[in-house]
């Protein structure tokens, strides 16, 4: 079941929320534009964007959906799909329903854990974004 969900988003190029297949995310504004729908969410949602070496999108996966102030995940939840589809780079994007995109202490700790885990398996965690009401922050 897990592999099939990833496969549907990669092989069939059914990238969610209007993100075109073969989209290149080569600047922060393109990520903010593609994931602007998160500004209206009342729950935190964490997405992983899986990329090839040229930053072409291979797939997008909803890793976690949480409450108003957290979306819990384990590094394996992000890494497993990357390995299955042959991605070499990952970008994470999540929202803060409060509207303030300032990364929390927990955000920073979770991304450090994810970065350490990615480096162990040869993946590159390229960037992390928090989407707020009218702006984003990278950390």
Secondary structure, 3 states (H helix, E strand, C coil): CHHHHHHHHHCCCCCCCCCCCCCECCCHHHHHHHCHHHHHCCCCEEEEEEECCCCEEEEEEEEEECCCCCCCCCHHHHHHHHHHHCCCEEEEEEECCCCCCCCCHHHHHHHHHHHHHHHHCCCEEEEEEEECCCCEEEC
